[in-house]
Structure formats: structure tokens, C-alpha cells
Amino acid sequence: MEYLYLKWINYKTGKKYLLGALFRDKEKGKYYFKMSKKHVEKALEEKAISRSILPFSDFDKIYESDEIFPIFKIRLPKIERYTDDEIKELLKDMQMDEYDEFEYLRKTKGVLVTDKFIIEEEK
């Protein structure tokens, strides 16, 4: 299984808080997400985040989906709107042979100007 970590960046301090992990099982074509109860509770205690920003409410549940979860989907290009030439250019820019949502998130870190979420691998 492949995995990426969803983190929140405190805009005041720049400190990153781990919120959970996105897993992909390519063979089954499934995505899974698990909140990190320990890390989220610490971030809440430090008032670095509020519950309202959390993409999932149950800290003990492993969420499962056939499609990538909405919190990640909004960080992806709407590839169905791209022309073939635009897709080729995107793949070239991203150094990808074919478009892959998970790989795109890995490369771009899912950064948006509208929030402070970031998606990272653990090094």
C-alpha cells in the first residue's frame, strides 16, 4: 500500500500538525483514510486547529472509498476538462508517464491558496 500524510500548517508559527494518513491499495482500487487521534488531539489542545477544519469526525474509524476523498479531490486538476495537448503538457511538467491522482498529490503536496492543508510523504 502507498500512503501520504495530511497535515495542517499553523499560519502563525509555520508548525505542521499531522492529521491523518491517506492510503491507496492500487490492486483493489481503493482509498483509505485514518485520522491520527493522538496528533489531532494535541493540535486541538494547542489550539492550532479547530474541529471545523477536520475532514473526518471519527478518530477511530478507517474510512474507505472507491474514489479519492473530497478533501483530496479538490486539490487535483479537473483533468476531464483538459484537451489532449494540455494533458500531455501537464504530464511533461509533472514528470509523469500517465495521470495518476495519488502521484499528482505526492508531487504537488496538494497545496491550495484557500487553506493550510498540505500532503506529504514521510521521509
N, C-alpha and C positions, 0 to 999 in steps of 0.2 A: 504494500500500500504506500501511496505517496501522501505527504502531508505538508500543510502550510499553517502558520500561526497567525491568527487575527489579533492585532494589538491596537491599543489606543495610545495616542501621544498626547500628553498633557501640554497644552499650548503655552502654559506659563513657565514650566520647568524643562520641557523637552523630554521628560522621562517617559519611557514606553512601559505600558502595562499589558501583560498577556491576558487576553480574554478567553481564548479557546483555540481549538485546532480543527482545521478542515482536512478531512481525509478523502482520498479518491481511490476506489477499487476499480481499476481500468477493466479487469476481466469481467466483473459483474455490471459495469456501467453504473455504479452507484457512488453517491457522495454522502459523507457522514460529517456531522459537526458535534463537538463536545465542548461545553463551556468548562473553563478551569475554575472550579469553585474556590479553591484556595487563593488564586491570584485575583479573581474578581472581587472576592470579599475584602481582600487587602486594599484594592483600588477604591472600593466603596468606603472603607474605613478611613482612608486618607483623603476622601472627598475629591479624588482625581476624576471620578466618573459619577454619573447618576444612573440609576436603574433604567431610566427612559432611553438611554443610548444603546442598551444591550439588545442584540439581535434575537436572543432567545431567552426565555424566562426560567426554564427548568435547568438547574445546575447539575442534576444527577442523570439527566437523560442524554442518550446518544441519538441525535436527530438523523434521519435517513431520507434520501431523496434520489429519484432518477435523474433529476436536473440539479444544476448548481443552485445553491440557496440565494434568495433575493439580495441579501447583504453583499454577496459577491457578484451577482449578475449585473448590478448597477455599475460595477467597476469595469465592465467589459464593453468593447465597441459593439454596436448593433450591426454585426457582420452581414446580416441578411440584406442590409441596405447598401452594402458596398458593391461596386462593379468588380468585375474580374481583375481589371488593372489595379484598382485600389487595394484589393485583397493581396495581389502579388507584391505591391509596394509595401503593404503592412508586414507581410511575411519577411520580406527582404530587410526592412528596418528592424524587425524583432529577431532576426536571425533564426527563423523558424521554417521548417520544410512544409508544414501544414498548420492550419489554425487549430489551436488547442486552448480551450478556456483556462484550464489549470496552469498550463505553461505560460500563458499570457499574464495571468496574475502573478506567477513567480517572477517574471521578468519586470513587470511594471510596479509591483508591490501594491497594486490596486488603489493608488493614491488618487483622491479627488480633492478639489478645492472646497467642497462643501462640508467636509468633516475631517476628523483627525484619526480615522482608521488607517491602518497600514497592514499589509500582508507580507510576512517574511518567512524565510526558511530559518531553521536554527543552524547555526554554523558550528 
